[in-house]
Amino acid sequence: MTDFEKVVDFGNLHAGFLMARRGKRDKASVAKFEANLIEALLLLGALLKNKRYTLSDYNVFKVWEPKERTVMSNSFKDKVVQHSLCDNVIEPALLKTFIRDNYAGQRGKGTLDGLDRLETHLKRYFFSRKAQAEEARRAAGLPQIPVEQGGYAEGWVLKCDVGKYFYTIQHEIIFHKIKHFVKDPDVLWLITMILDSTENPGIPIGNQSSQWFAVLYLSELDHFITEKLGIKHYGRYMDDFYLIHPDKEYLQYCRVEIEKHVAKLGLYLNAKTNIFPLKNGLDFLGFHTYLTDTGKVIRKVRRKSKNNEKRKLVKMKGLLDAGKISMKEVRQSYRSWRGHASKGDCYHLLREMDRFYKNLFGEEPICRKR
């Protein structure tokens, strides 16, 4: 079976429908498609095989969390096709090239995996320095010292953020990268159609294919940093990445080299990019994570996240009183934030927020166990 045959296969299109339907069963477009499911899937397959398939217009809207972004959402039939394309062709082809510490968009990875890997990097950094220092003291005939006096948590972080990442991805560059892994001309025809559906540069945030294109776009940078620059403690989630190293000057050199590399891709590092002491901790994936003098790693929800959630709950209280939203929507929203916060060392924060929720809405929050 060719790659294109995998995309148009009825079973794969049906699996794509099931994935696209997740969390959207109450939408009219989904109900309409499902009402004549077999005919709709057969028609999609036929249109693809005969090269008569075209993309519908995008639904364009803005979101403001965690920052203002323009989202271009495709139609439900296009979501079905992209699930079949990505799940059966793009994902298997691209996974071969990604390093372990590229966390976005891949099954078995994600934000929690990225946070856990950051903790692993910090501990490895600390205890490798501790082992080297203790070996040096033994060789010199010196007594060992308490771990908190060793300064093993000292070091530097280069924290990088790419400016307007999705909006500056170059179509010709990403297509050239994809062709290294996807050879089927019919699949490339479909990918070209998807890329050409928006202006160049830029890819729509709402497309599933865009997530894979964005993960791939900086994959060569991952290899460059870990293999050419020799950074052992590195992690990336889309356009947000960090390098940990004991030498500040070397990180300054790395920053210059990274800027050269991303410039070739039509990208730039924004003003958030900075080098700072490791003891300050670092913001990554919604948490502030820091390393103590004893090698313990602490993960706290960022203060901004807590304040934003309080403002959101107050606003939802007003909407609830006005009859514009239901209590079910309030519970779902708070449960989502609480689930995120529970990934950190936030016991007291969660108790504080639960009390705040109860005072506003007069009920205990219904929360799943971690």
JOPE-V209824 format. One record per backbone hydrogen bond with DSSP energy under -1.0 kcal/mol. NH is the residue of the N-H (numbers start at 1). CO is the residue of the C=O. If there is no record, write none. Layout:
# JOPE-V209824
nh-><NH:NH>
co-><CO:CO>
This chain:
# JOPE-V209824
nh-><6:7:8:13:14:15:16:17:18:19:20:21:24:27:31:32:33:34:35:37:40:41:42:43:44:45:46:47:48:49:50:51:52:53:59:61:63:69:71:73:79:80:81:82:83:84:85:86:87:88:89:90:91:93:94:95:97:102:103:109:110:114:115:116:117:118:119:120:121:122:123:124:125:126:127:128:129:130:131:132:133:134:135:136:137:138:139:140:141:142:149:150:154:156:157:158:159:160:162:163:168:174:175:176:177:178:179:180:181:182:188:189:190:191:192:193:194:195:196:198:202:203:207:211:212:213:214:215:216:217:219:222:223:224:225:226:227:229:231:235:236:237:240:241:242:243:244:245:251:252:253:254:255:256:257:258:259:260:261:262:263:264:265:266:267:270:273:274:276:278:280:281:282:284:287:288:289:290:292:295:298:300:302:306:307:308:309:310:311:312:313:314:315:316:317:318:319:320:321:322:323:324:330:331:332:333:334:335:336:337:338:339:340:341:342:343:344:345:346:350:351:352:353:354:355:356:357:358:359:360:361:362>
co-><2:3:4:9:10:11:12:13:14:15:16:17:21:24:27:28:29:30:31:34:36:37:38:39:40:41:42:43:44:45:46:48:47:47:73:71:69:63:61:59:75:76:77:78:79:80:81:82:83:84:85:85:86:89:90:91:94:99:236:106:103:110:111:112:113:114:115:116:117:118:119:120:121:122:123:124:125:126:127:128:129:130:131:132:133:134:135:136:138:137:146:147:151:245:276:243:274:241:239:268:165:170:171:172:173:174:175:177:178:178:184:185:186:187:188:189:190:191:192:195:169:166:204:207:208:209:210:211:212:213:216:218:219:220:221:222:223:224:225:242:101:240:237:160:235:158:233:156:247:248:249:250:251:252:253:254:255:256:257:258:259:260:262:263:262:161:270:159:157:155:277:278:289:287:284:300:282:298:296:292:290:288:286:302:303:304:305:306:307:308:309:310:311:312:313:314:315:316:317:318:320:319:326:327:328:329:330:331:332:333:334:335:336:337:338:340:341:299:344:346:347:348:349:350:351:352:353:354:355:356:357:358>
